[in-house]
Amino acid sequence: MKNEIRYKTITSEGMGQTAQNLDEFLASGYYLLELTHGAGKLGLPIEDCANRHYMVAHLLVSDSGTAATLQKERRVGQTLVLTNSNNGATRVYTRTALLSKDGAAWSSWTDLGAAVTSDIQDGAITVEKLSTAVREKVDNPLRPLFIAAGAEYNDSGVDKTKTAPWGEQVTHKAGHYYLNGLGDITEAQMMEIYNYTYPFYSTGFLSKAFRCQKETDVCTRTNLRSRNFFAGQNTLDGFLQIESVCYRNNAMEVLVLSHESRALEVKGLYNVLYDTYNLKHLIGTLYSNENTSINFYNCKELLSFNISNLKNNILLAESSKISKATILFTIQNATPISAITITLHPNAYARLANDADIVAALQAQPLVTLVSA
C-alpha cells in the first residue's frame, strides 16, 4: 500500500478521494482521513512509523479572508485530531497558512496538549494558569528580599495576633506584612520602607536619615532595623550623632534606632523628634550623652520610648498619651548631676503625677522633678 491519504467529506458516502499531503486541504469543511503512516511525507505533525500503521484522523479546515475578488490576506486553518501510531496518544494539532499567488505558506504544527515546552502557543500561559507557587513569585518577586530584611508576611489566609515590641497585642492581617509592631503593611508600603531605609539599614548612617523637609520627600510608616550597632560610624566624641533623625516626618509611626539587645549611645537627642506628629513608638534604648535639654516637639501621638542616662531636662509638652512605662523608665535610668525636670502635657501630668510607682521613682531620684506644661 502506497503512502497516501484517503478521505471523504462530511457529505461523502465513502473514502473515494485521495491526497498526497495535508497541505492540499485548503477548502473549508470537515474531513475524515485514512492514513497509511509509513516513510512518506504526508505533512503530519508526528514522526513517521516504520511499521506502516493505519490511522483514521479528523481534519477541520477553517477559512478567512476579505470580501474582495482577489481574496487578499486569505488564511486557512487546520485542526487535526489523531491517535499517534507510535505511542498511542491522542492529540490535537493546529496550524495556519497564508495564501498568495505563490501558494500556501504553512506555519508549524502546534500541539494543543503541549507535550514539550516548544509546543506551547504564544500567549497560552497566563497568570491565572500558573501554579500558586509560581504566581506568588511572579506577582511579588521582592517578597523574599523584604523577609530577609526583617519583615514577616502572612500568607496563611487568616489574621494572626502578634505581640508588639511595646507589649501590645496587635493584628497581623492576612496578605500583609508585619514589621516593628505594624501588622497591616501593604506590598507597596513595604517597598517604600525598603527603598527608603535600606541605605541607613546597611551603612549605619543615621543623622537626619528619616527627615522630611519637602512635600516631595518619601516618608514611610516605619524603618528597617540595622544589622550592626553603628559602631564608629557617623559618631561625635565616640557617640552616634542622630540629630534631626526624624525631622518633620509625618508618616512615621514606629521608629527603630537601636537593637533591643544593646543601648545605642547617642548625641543630638535635643532635635531627634521634631514635628513628628504621628510617631507612636520609638523602639530600642537610647543611651544619652546629651548635656542640653531634649525637646520632643509636636509629637502629639507619642506613646513610648526608652532613654537612659538622662542628664538634662526633657520636654514632652504635646505628648498627652505618653505611657507610664516610658516616664518610669526615664526617671529610674536618669543620671543627673544637678536638678532636672520632665515636662509633661497637662493631661499626662494629671494621669501620672500621683501614680504610686512614679512617686516612688521620683523619691529615689531627688534631682528629677515632674512638672506640667
Legacy VTK file of the C-alpha trace (Angstrom):
# vtk DataFile Version 3.0
C-alpha trace
ASCII
DATASET POLYDATA
POINTS 373 float
0.000 0.000 0.000
1.497 3.295 -1.025
1.747 6.270 1.252
-1.334 8.351 0.669
-4.303 9.961 2.316
-7.747 8.625 1.541
-10.537 10.874 2.679
-14.141 11.854 2.500
-16.085 14.982 3.375
-18.969 15.055 5.795
-21.394 14.703 2.897
-19.497 11.921 1.030
-20.534 8.286 1.148
-17.142 6.583 1.069
-13.382 7.115 1.045
-13.301 7.749 -2.695
-10.862 10.675 -2.769
-7.086 10.728 -2.260
-4.334 13.240 -1.471
-0.583 13.031 -1.013
-0.172 15.667 1.690
-2.247 17.568 4.250
-1.070 20.791 2.575
-3.625 20.076 -0.167
-6.623 20.608 2.131
-7.426 24.295 1.619
-11.201 24.220 1.248
-13.103 24.806 4.459
-15.009 21.817 5.784
-14.803 18.645 7.834
-12.810 15.658 6.553
-12.437 12.071 7.736
-8.964 10.811 6.801
-7.484 7.333 6.384
-3.687 7.499 6.636
-1.079 4.893 5.807
1.671 6.089 8.115
4.904 4.823 6.612
8.000 6.601 5.431
6.186 9.034 3.170
5.766 12.779 3.661
2.111 13.295 4.413
2.570 16.611 6.233
1.756 15.031 9.584
2.887 16.649 12.872
4.297 13.325 14.150
7.278 11.165 13.253
6.938 8.530 10.518
6.072 4.997 11.575
8.425 2.196 10.498
5.624 -0.401 10.764
3.330 1.427 8.329
0.433 1.693 10.763
-3.032 2.552 9.547
-4.695 5.561 11.213
-8.046 7.337 10.957
-7.915 11.062 11.703
-10.305 14.019 11.745
-9.440 17.278 9.997
-11.350 20.533 10.350
-10.413 23.258 7.859
-11.432 26.864 8.563
-11.061 29.833 6.251
-10.890 33.625 6.499
-10.265 36.433 4.033
-11.684 39.583 2.526
-14.837 40.023 0.506
-12.848 41.274 -2.478
-12.446 39.122 -5.580
-8.685 38.750 -5.106
-9.167 37.456 -1.523
-6.266 39.449 -0.056
-4.843 38.230 3.240
-6.683 34.927 2.954
-5.818 32.453 5.682
-6.679 28.799 6.099
-6.577 26.989 9.421
-6.297 23.256 10.016
-7.207 21.415 13.223
-6.127 17.771 13.207
-7.209 15.103 15.716
-5.437 11.725 15.564
-4.171 8.825 17.623
-0.417 8.520 17.242
0.531 5.072 15.940
3.946 5.396 17.588
2.820 5.868 21.190
-0.975 5.536 21.212
-1.518 9.122 22.419
-4.496 11.039 21.064
-3.582 14.657 20.383
-4.968 17.808 18.814
-2.782 19.892 16.491
-3.363 23.205 14.718
-1.612 25.272 12.064
-2.373 28.184 9.721
-1.477 29.010 6.122
-1.321 32.403 4.436
-2.457 32.073 0.832
-0.960 34.101 -2.014
-0.373 33.783 -5.763
2.718 31.721 -4.911
0.707 29.151 -2.939
0.133 28.377 0.748
2.771 29.238 3.364
2.070 26.956 6.323
3.089 27.620 9.910
4.478 24.807 12.044
2.049 22.471 13.770
1.193 23.370 17.367
0.335 20.598 19.820
-2.532 21.880 21.948
-1.596 19.305 24.562
1.836 20.954 24.879
3.830 17.760 25.325
7.027 19.823 25.400
7.689 23.484 26.124
8.343 24.259 22.469
4.772 23.194 21.647
3.183 25.838 23.870
1.461 28.526 21.872
2.463 32.134 22.349
0.152 33.737 24.876
-1.253 30.407 26.053
0.282 30.714 29.533
-1.469 33.392 31.579
-1.017 34.436 35.205
-4.259 32.663 36.069
-2.904 29.356 34.713
0.325 29.434 36.694
0.652 27.325 39.817
0.157 29.136 43.119
3.862 28.945 43.934
4.928 30.367 40.574
2.251 33.065 40.593
3.436 34.228 44.007
6.967 34.731 42.702
5.743 36.484 39.564
3.365 38.801 41.401
5.707 39.569 44.303
9.308 38.929 43.235
10.773 41.091 46.029
8.991 39.386 48.931
11.995 37.175 49.849
14.116 40.344 49.968
11.717 42.043 52.369
11.534 38.967 54.570
15.327 38.695 54.679
15.428 42.329 55.786
13.276 41.530 58.826
9.617 41.745 57.743
7.134 38.878 58.112
4.428 38.089 55.549
1.113 36.467 56.478
0.210 34.020 53.714
-1.984 31.854 55.956
-5.250 33.344 54.712
-6.328 34.329 58.250
-5.383 37.140 60.616
-2.809 36.435 63.323
-2.110 38.006 66.706
1.395 39.290 67.467
2.950 40.931 70.500
4.455 44.278 69.531
7.817 45.368 70.976
5.981 47.692 73.375
3.886 44.793 74.728
0.554 45.442 72.970
-1.332 42.674 71.155
-1.637 43.681 67.502
-3.244 42.039 64.466
-1.072 40.767 61.629
-3.593 40.893 58.796
-3.752 38.150 56.186
-2.000 39.171 52.977
0.028 41.885 54.724
3.497 42.351 56.219
4.382 42.705 59.904
7.319 44.901 60.855
8.124 46.687 64.125
4.667 46.131 65.608
2.738 47.157 62.483
0.746 44.249 61.045
-1.125 45.889 58.181
1.741 46.897 55.884
0.862 46.537 52.195
3.165 45.397 49.391
3.548 48.975 48.137
4.282 50.293 51.640
6.841 47.549 52.219
8.642 48.505 49.016
8.712 52.140 50.154
10.068 51.130 53.553
12.801 49.025 51.971
13.819 51.564 49.330
13.666 54.479 51.752
15.501 52.994 54.700
17.895 50.399 53.251
20.787 52.877 52.792
20.755 53.557 56.545
19.989 49.944 57.391
23.145 48.843 55.578
25.574 51.683 56.353
24.550 52.816 59.822
24.286 56.490 58.843
21.501 57.955 60.974
21.893 61.711 61.325
18.911 63.288 59.509
18.259 59.869 57.972
14.467 59.855 58.039
13.678 63.546 57.986
11.190 65.002 55.510
11.629 68.659 54.663
9.809 68.895 51.332
6.361 67.738 50.214
8.036 65.519 47.624
10.065 63.617 50.222
9.121 59.958 50.646
8.127 59.363 54.269
7.327 55.842 55.446
5.415 54.300 58.367
8.477 52.612 59.861
12.080 51.727 59.067
14.224 48.623 58.881
16.276 47.615 61.887
20.008 47.845 61.290
22.035 44.649 61.480
25.000 46.425 63.042
25.498 48.626 66.079
26.658 51.631 64.035
29.997 51.292 65.784
32.399 54.062 64.755
30.108 55.361 62.022
28.918 58.950 61.970
29.978 59.454 65.579
30.625 62.581 67.595
33.063 62.226 70.517
32.538 58.468 70.360
28.736 58.749 70.393
26.408 58.336 67.424
25.016 61.617 66.110
21.267 61.301 65.469
20.290 64.968 65.263
17.057 65.548 63.287
16.792 61.832 62.513
13.017 62.038 62.030
12.541 65.767 61.469
9.027 66.580 60.178
8.362 63.006 59.102
4.590 62.904 59.481
4.188 59.355 58.129
6.482 57.617 60.617
4.529 55.623 63.220
7.268 53.389 64.646
10.921 54.439 64.570
13.708 51.933 65.261
17.036 53.454 66.280
18.775 50.667 68.144
18.902 46.969 68.764
16.835 45.512 71.565
19.930 43.792 72.956
22.093 46.896 73.339
21.507 50.568 74.043
22.543 52.992 71.327
24.951 55.625 72.639
23.850 58.869 71.057
24.192 62.617 70.815
21.798 65.023 69.120
18.704 63.987 71.054
17.668 67.612 71.521
16.273 67.647 67.995
15.727 63.965 67.266
11.926 64.218 67.049
10.527 67.494 65.748
7.065 67.841 64.198
6.812 64.049 64.022
3.067 64.211 64.515
2.140 60.552 64.015
5.044 58.803 65.722
3.749 56.443 68.412
6.727 54.319 69.386
10.497 54.657 69.353
11.966 51.155 69.616
15.280 50.487 71.323
17.075 52.092 74.232
18.939 55.340 73.622
21.871 55.969 75.977
22.118 59.746 76.145
25.368 61.672 76.305
23.445 64.919 75.953
24.238 67.923 78.096
21.457 70.057 76.634
17.697 69.796 77.007
15.773 67.270 74.903
12.621 68.572 73.206
10.138 66.154 71.629
8.355 68.994 69.867
4.852 68.468 68.457
4.921 64.688 68.969
1.202 64.502 69.670
0.759 60.720 69.265
3.916 59.645 71.099
3.329 56.726 73.457
6.662 55.101 74.247
10.435 55.421 74.123
13.384 54.426 76.320
16.108 56.934 77.194
18.721 56.106 79.789
21.478 58.257 81.284
19.337 61.411 81.083
21.414 64.378 82.337
19.234 67.365 81.483
15.637 68.467 81.048
13.232 66.686 78.705
10.164 68.387 77.220
7.062 66.352 76.310
4.561 69.213 76.341
2.445 67.962 73.388
2.572 64.227 74.163
-0.667 63.770 76.115
-0.694 59.973 75.531
2.815 59.216 76.796
2.882 55.938 78.712
3.566 55.413 82.363
6.256 52.849 81.476
8.142 55.477 79.448
8.171 58.079 82.212
9.036 55.453 84.828
11.976 54.177 82.741
13.213 57.743 82.143
13.156 58.594 85.850
14.729 55.337 87.034
17.541 55.428 84.488
18.415 59.133 84.683
21.877 60.178 85.896
21.586 63.910 86.678
24.310 65.826 88.493
22.007 68.775 89.150
18.230 69.305 89.264
16.375 68.445 86.028
12.724 68.454 85.025
10.481 66.226 82.919
7.777 68.472 81.487
4.528 66.674 80.640
1.348 67.604 78.790
-1.262 68.675 81.397
-3.348 65.546 80.758
-0.329 63.270 81.102
0.731 65.092 84.269
-2.727 64.667 85.803
-2.616 60.963 84.958
0.913 60.238 86.213
1.989 62.737 88.857
0.289 60.925 91.736
0.836 57.368 90.455
2.389 55.327 93.250
5.166 53.862 91.102
6.053 57.273 89.654
6.087 58.867 93.118
8.389 56.113 94.427
10.744 56.513 91.457
10.930 60.291 91.998
11.683 59.766 95.669
14.619 57.563 94.636
15.799 60.291 92.215
15.624 63.542 94.212
17.188 65.582 91.362
14.361 64.661 88.942
11.043 66.511 89.051
7.799 66.153 87.052
6.171 69.410 86.006
3.119 70.282 83.899
3.388 72.328 80.702
LINES 1 374
373 0 1 2 3 4 5 6 7 8 9 10 11 12 13 14 15 16 17 18 19 20 21 22 23 24 25 26 27 28 29 30 31 32 33 34 35 36 37 38 39 40 41 42 43 44 45 46 47 48 49 50 51 52 53 54 55 56 57 58 59 60 61 62 63 64 65 66 67 68 69 70 71 72 73 74 75 76 77 78 79 80 81 82 83 84 85 86 87 88 89 90 91 92 93 94 95 96 97 98 99 100 101 102 103 104 105 106 107 108 109 110 111 112 113 114 115 116 117 118 119 120 121 122 123 124 125 126 127 128 129 130 131 132 133 134 135 136 137 138 139 140 141 142 143 144 145 146 147 148 149 150 151 152 153 154 155 156 157 158 159 160 161 162 163 164 165 166 167 168 169 170 171 172 173 174 175 176 177 178 179 180 181 182 183 184 185 186 187 188 189 190 191 192 193 194 195 196 197 198 199 200 201 202 203 204 205 206 207 208 209 210 211 212 213 214 215 216 217 218 219 220 221 222 223 224 225 226 227 228 229 230 231 232 233 234 235 236 237 238 239 240 241 242 243 244 245 246 247 248 249 250 251 252 253 254 255 256 257 258 259 260 261 262 263 264 265 266 267 268 269 270 271 272 273 274 275 276 277 278 279 280 281 282 283 284 285 286 287 288 289 290 291 292 293 294 295 296 297 298 299 300 301 302 303 304 305 306 307 308 309 310 311 312 313 314 315 316 317 318 319 320 321 322 323 324 325 326 327 328 329 330 331 332 333 334 335 336 337 338 339 340 341 342 343 344 345 346 347 348 349 350 351 352 353 354 355 356 357 358 359 360 361 362 363 364 365 366 367 368 369 370 371 372
